Amino acid sequence: MDKRSQVKRALWYILISCLIFFPLLGGVYLLISHEKQVAFVQEETVLLEMLRKEVLEEQNNAIEDLFLISNMKETSLLFSNDSEATRIVNSAIFAMIRARDYYDQIRILDAKGMEWVRFDYNDGTPKSIAKEELQDKSDRYYFLNAQDLKPGQVYISPFDLNVEGAAITIPFKPMIRYVMGIYDGTCDVPVGFVVINYLGQRILNKLHEAENSGQENLSLVNGQGYYLYGSDSRMPWGFQLPEHASANLSTLDPKLWARMQEASAGNFSKKSSFQFFTTLEPTDSAMSRIAQLRGGTTEETVLSEQSGQQWFLIKDISKEQWLAQINYLREVFLVNALIGFLVLVILSVMYAKIRMANESMQEQLVREATYDFLTGTYNRNAGFSLLTNLVKLTARNNQISILCFLDLNSLKLVNDRYGHDQGDLFIVSLVEMLKNTLRSTDTIIRLGGDEFLVLAPTCTKEAITPKFEEANELLKSKGKEVGCPVPWTFSFGCIEIPADGSKTADTLIAEADALMYRNKQQMKASLALLASVKDEADR
């Protein structure tokens, strides 16, 4: 075969390889890019849902406080000029508004809309408004809309800017008002109302923080399509500010608006961005929370009918970030195509062998570094890490946890007289009995030889000591069952892990070891005393 023919055949093989390899590589590229996009959409949807729950959880705090005040027995006695009831209610509201930096005002109105009690947050120094300064709120929309409230119902005002007199407060003060009736138990007609002015800026700040943590733009829109928040300065509060009235989502993005009317959540791709949205139903969330507080179901708690009590949370993510990932992926595939054309088969075989060998070696190393070969429990190194983590967890959660030090009695004697196989069975049997008696959340660690640790989170010494005593009896029975003349028992010492995190793992182990040793010595002394008494009796 001449050189020309060799070149032709080589080119033919190259062509065949390209016809097989490149379509296959292209299919893999399309599949991976699609999977990445699906994963991206799922991740962003989950993040938006988490943000939605955080926003709704903010209002549940106000619902709980509103429920507490309105259901206090003393609150209904205010209007009969009960001085003791007035003192108790004032103290409760003062403590509440001082503890909550997201309440602007907490007020109690009588049935005619006149303020009886009012506390202002006053920049962290709660202020009780004097009687002569209390105002008539009978003409305010939130009072009028609350007239038909029944027990267990709440009125939630629109999310809007605060108005004092007839003018919008400057600087702007976004506000949500929660109103619940006060009942004296004689009828379902309220004798007054509790009103909490919630500083809506807290919700907007949360959205701003979420924006800063990622490359995205967030918007919050009310049920009429007006912006409540938008990082791109989309002129919020158009329903109150005439100069912003044109900034309505239904006109700025009618396709998105129509989509949001059809579904409670969704996403779609635009020319320059991915868009995600979800619906917030503050009344539904409040209804569910009140039902829980009343010990009923959501069907038993019906809130006042409110129109427009719906918010939409919208996330816009630029496609630049996504396209950068795709472009990088494309470049990688092109490079791999050039290299793979020459060495695909050889590299695949070599890679599979190397990968399998590495994985097998890594699994073996992990097993040896983490678990005890004989018992299958955690070994010393892993045990120290687990104990250190438990110390931190105990301090963080302010809970009670227990560390126990265990030591097999007479293991050396068993090994010397009956062989190491019998000694190994002794050790393995201890672990088996501990697993049969301890909780699934408790952790067994072999320090080495005949020494073990047991970590018991959210537990007390009183609760775990009987478990060890039971395990001791089972172990003793096991020793008799296998015919070992030396009793199979263990000694233990249990200490509480301090909730202040003041002691290290080494210190805790040393203390538990010392306690175990004292217990072992006491046991030996008791056995020696019994033996002495028995000898004297035999004589």
Secondary structure, 3 states (H helix, E strand, C coil): CCHHHHHHHHHHHHHHHHHHHHHHHHHHHHHHHHHHHHHHHHHHHHHHHHHHHHHHHHHHHHHHHHHHHHCCHHHHHHHHCCHHHHHHHHHHHHHHHHHCCCEEEEEEEECCCEEEEEEECCCCCCEECCHHHCCECCCCHHHHHCCCCCCCCEEECCCEECEECCEECCCCCEEEEEEEEECCCCCCCCCEEEEEEEECHHHHHHHHHHHHCCCCEEEEEECCCEEEEECCCCCCCCCCCHHHCCCEHHHHCHHHHHHHHHCCEEEEECCCEEEEEEEECHHHHHHHHHHHHHCCCHHHCCCCCCCCCCEEEEEEEEHHHHHHHHHHHHHHHHHHHHHHHHHHHHHHHHHHHHHHHHHHHHHHHHHHHHECCCCCCECHHHHHHHHHHHHHHHHHHCCCEEEEEEEEECHHHHHHHHCHHHHHHHHHHHHHHHHHHCCCCCEEEEEECCEEEEEECCCCHHHHHHHHHHHHHHHHHHHHHCCCCCCCEEEEEEEEECCCCCCCHHHHHHHHHHHHHHHHHHHHHHHHHHHHHHHHHHC
